[in-house]
Structures are given as structure tokens and as C-alpha cells.
Amino acid sequence: MSPDWEQRLLPLLAPWNLSTPRLAAELTDLGDRSRVWRVESNNGPYVAKLTFDGPTFVEPGLRIAAVLDRAGIPTGAPIPTVDGKLCRPVDRLRDYPWTLALHTFIPGAPLDLTSDTAPEQAGDLLGRVHHALMTFPDVPQPAGRMLDYYKGEAKRLGRRRGATLRKALTAIADFRTRAPLSEGVLYGDPAPEILQDPDSTALALIDWGSPSWGPLLHDVVSWQLFLTARQPPDAASTVERRFLTAYRARRPISERELDGRDLLLDLHRAIQDAWTPDPPTDAVG
């Protein structure tokens, strides 16, 4: 843990009025977007998350996590400050602040993707999440719309680098003129943070830092890719089918809409390709 943040973080937690807070450990794996610490106190364990973005973009995800938590899906829901705010800005030298939030600590370990029941567990969880966010009243709106964001990225990347991304987006737009694509709040992260309680085996979906609005098939395809990474085609096909069966038991979806899965898969591939650097022009071999 950086000595600088070890000294700075506890004073920044003052708005939550914790009793004798102390930093137990840093939980950050990849700190390119945020840093995360477990905080112990006389009130209990918590998680403090410092996100490298302003509250305008962070708070919608916190509110969405709180809604799901009230619907019975553990999310590491935010803990309000004494004055009822879900986060506080952290001043920086640049033109925009970072954001600090305090979360409920969720015990557990990442879902074992090799277990016999993982496809059904993950499909059931995502189906419950999408169903809750489509039916629960007053669900907060995310800060952005996924397809609009990638349209902007395709333009920014330019004619050559953004060509595959533009093609994938055009195909989705064309499909939507012929068949519906259900839209709603997306979890968004291609590597879902699914935790399993060691005692009850209940699942939690934490880290709602990048929700957006878009076709729900995006999350379906994204989770299938996550579950089948590095699997041979036959095994991957079986896992995808079992995942989808469990998902549809929670959120029914028509075969006509499912015909759009390949288009969302193409979008995922285009996104990956767009941010893969080109080899040097003098590369050999």
C-alpha cells in the first residue's frame, strides 16, 4: 500500500463518521481506473473505492447498485455519508476530481468458472439482474449510452482503425430496423466481478463502476465470452447453451431477438481489435 494514500485515505473517510477506522489491505488488482481498500472499523468491515473519474460518472453506478441490493441481489452497495451522499469528490491538481465511495463489504471468493454449476449460476444471476433493473421502479439512468459511446470512439479512431467498429455498429442498427433489441441498464464490464459466499453459496455482483444503457444482449454475449474463455469449441457451445437457458428462465427473450447475438459478438471483437496496437511498420516476420 502506498504510504501516501495510507496517510490520506482515513481523513478522506471522515464524512462517513466511522468508529476507529483502519486500513486492513489494498484489494486493487489493476489500478488503471480505481484503487480499492478494505477498511476495518468498530462498525464493521467496509470497502473504500477511489475512482479516477468525477462524481457525475460514478454516482449513477452507485445508485444502480443500491437499487439491486434492495431487490435482494448483493452488490456491495454504497454506504451513505452522514449527510446522505453516496460519494464525495477528491480534489486533484487537474481540472476534474476523482471520487471516493464507501461500500458494503461482501465476503466470498470469485465464482469458480470450472465448476459444474457455474453456467447456470451465472445465467441465473444475470437474468435476475436484468429483470430487476427492467421492473424495479425508479431505476437510476447510467451516465452514458453504450452504442453512442462506441460511435464516438469509431469517429475518434479514424477511418482505418475505426472501420471494423463502424461496420459492427451499422450492422446492429440495420438489425434493429427488422427485429427488436431489448434495451436497459448494462453491467458493462466484460470481466464480471461475481463473488460466491462460502457459507450460503449465494452470489453477489459487485463493482458497478461502468454501467451504461444499451442492448441487453451485450451483457449476455459478454458473460458467455467470459465463461468460455480458452475453452474448446464443443465445451464452449455447451456452456453457452446452459448459461442462456438459466438466463431465459429469469428473463424470457424471444428467438427473434437472440438472432442478434452474432452482431453483438462482432461488436465485442471490433472493440478488442480497435484497441490492439498495430505492429511497427518495420516489424519482421
N, C-alpha and C positions, 0 to 999 in steps of 0.2 A: 504494500500500500504506500502510495506517495506520501511522504511526511507532510508535504504542503497541504494536501487535501485532508489528511488525518487531522490536521490542526484547524482547517477551515470549515469542515463539514458540520461538526457538532454545533458551533454557533449558528450556522445557517438553519439548523433544525429547531431553533428557538420558537418559531410560530406554532409548532405542534405541542409545545409545553410537555415534553416527555419527562418522566421522572428518572433522573440519573441515567441519561443515555450514554452509551459507549459503543464504539465501533468494534464489531466482532471479526469481520472479514470482508474483503472485497470479493464480489461474485462475478466481476466482469470477465467474460471470455475474450470478446473482440470489442475494443473500446473505440471504434471509429464513429459511433453515433451516440454513445452514452457510457456512463460508468455507474456501477451498482454496488451497494454495500449492504450487508446485514447489520442491523442496529439492534442491540440488546438494551432493554430498559426495565425498570420495575413494572411498567405497564405490560410488558411482553415483548416478543421479537417483532421486528418490522424490517422492511427493505426500503432503503433510500436510493432513489434513482435520479441522477443528474443527466439530463438530455441536452445534447448540443444543438438546441433549437429553441425558439421562443414559445411562450405560453399559448399563443394563438394556434400553433400547430400541435401542441402537446395536450392541451386540455380536452379537446373532443375525445381523444382515445381514453383518457381517464374517466370521462363521463360514461362512455360506452361500457367500459369495464365495470363501472359501478352498477349500471343497469343490468348487465348479465349476472353479476353477483346477487342482486336482489331476485333475479329469476331462478336462482339455485344453481348457477354454474360458477364455481370458484374461479376467480380471475386475478387474485392478488389486488383486490380493489383498493383505490386510493383512500387514505385516511385524511379527513378534512383538518385544516388548521383550526386553531381556537376560534377564529373569526369566520369559519365556514368555507374557506377557499381550498381547492383541491391541489394547488401548486403555488409556487412563488418564483418570481424571476430572480436570477442570479446575475448581478451586474458584471459586465466584462469590459475590456478596453475597446472592443469593436462596436459597431453600430447596433447590434442586436444582442439581447440577453440569452443566456441559457435558462433551463427550467429545472427546478428541484421539486420532486414529489415524494411522499412517504406512502408506502404500500403495505397492505396486509401480508404477512409472511405466510407462504404456503409450503407446508412440509411435503417432502416427496422427492422422487427421482424421475429423470426423464423416462417417458414410456419406452419400454423395450420393444423396438420395432421388429425384432426377430421372434417375438413370442407368437404363439398360435392364435391368440385373440386380438393382436394389435390392429388388423384391418377393421374388424368390427368395432373395436373400441374407438378408434379414430373416426370412423364414419359416423357412429352414433353421436360422438361429441360435436363434430362439425354440423351435423344435422340439427342438433339441439340448439347450437349457437345461432345458426341462420334462422331457424324457426322463431326463436325468442326475439331476435332483432327485427323480424318482419311483423311480429304480432304484439310485442310489448308496447304499451302506449308511451309516447313522448321520447322515443329513442333519439339521442343527440345525432346531429349530422356530422360526418367526418369533415376534416378541413379541406379535402380535395376530392376530385373525381378521377378515377384511375385512367380511363381512356383519354380524357382530356389532357392529363399529365403526360402520357406517352405520345400523344400527338405533338405536344410542345417539344418533347425530347427528340422526336424524329426530325422536327424542323431545326432544332438546335444542332443536332449531329451532322446535318448537311445531306446533300444529295446521295453521296456514296455510302457513308456509314449508316445513315438512317433509312436506306432503301428497303431492307427486309422488314424493318419495324413498320414503315408506312404501308407496305404490302399486307402485312398481317392485320393492321387496323382497318384497312379498306375492306378486306375480306369479312371481318366481323360486322362492319357497317352494312355490307351487302346482305349478309345472312339475316340481319335484323329487319330488313325490309320484307322478308319472306316468313320468318318464324320469330316467336317471342324469345327474349332472353331476360329472365327474371333478374331484377337489379335490387341491390340492398347494400348494407354495410358489409364490407370485406375485412377479414382479418389482415390480409395483405402479405404478411411475412411468409416467404417461401420455405422457411425452416421453423414450423410452429413449435412454440415452447409448451409442450404437453407434459404435465407432471402427474405422476400417479402416487396417491397416498399409500404409504407402506402398510397401513393397518386396514383401511376400508377398501382399498383398490380404486377409490373414486378418482376421476380425472379432473384436472384443472387446466385451463388455457390462460397462460399469463403473457405479459409483455404486449400490451395493446398500444405500442408506440407508433404503428404505421397503418392504422385503418384508413380506408377510403371508400368511395361509393362506386359501384360498378357491377358487372355481371357476376352473379353468384357462382357461375361455373368456373370463374377464375380461381376461387378458393378450392373448389372440388378438384380441378386439374392440378393445382399447386400441391395439394396434400397427397394426391396419388403419386406425383413425381417424388415427393419426399419419402413416401413409404416404400417405393420400389427402386430407389437409387441403388445402382450397382447389382441389381438382380437380373438373372437371365430372362429373356422374353416370356417364356411359358410361366415362370413363377410370378413375374410382374403382372401378367394378364389375370392370373387367379387372384392376386392381392387387390388389384383394381376392381374386379367384379365384386369381391366380398365387401370392400370398403363402400362401393356405391350402393349395394343392397342395404347395408346398415344406414347409410345416409338417407336413402329414399324412404326408409321406414319412419324417419323423423320429419323429413321434408320432402313430400312427394314431388316428383319432377317428371314431365312428360318425355316420351321418346323423341318427340319432335325437337324439344329444347336440347336434349342430350346429343342430337346430331351436331351441335355446335362445339362439342368438346375438342375436336381436332383443331378448330380455329383458335381456341384458347391455348392449346398446346403449341401451335405455331407462334402465338404471341409470346409465350414463355421462352421459346427458342430464340425468337428475334430479339428479345430483351437481353438474353445472355450474349448473343452474337454482337449486339450493338456496343456492349461494354468490354468486349475482348479486344485488346490492343492488336493492331496489325503488326506483323513481323517487320523488322527493319528492312529497308529496300535492298540492302547489301547482304541479307541473310543467305547463308549457304545451305543447300540441301532441302 
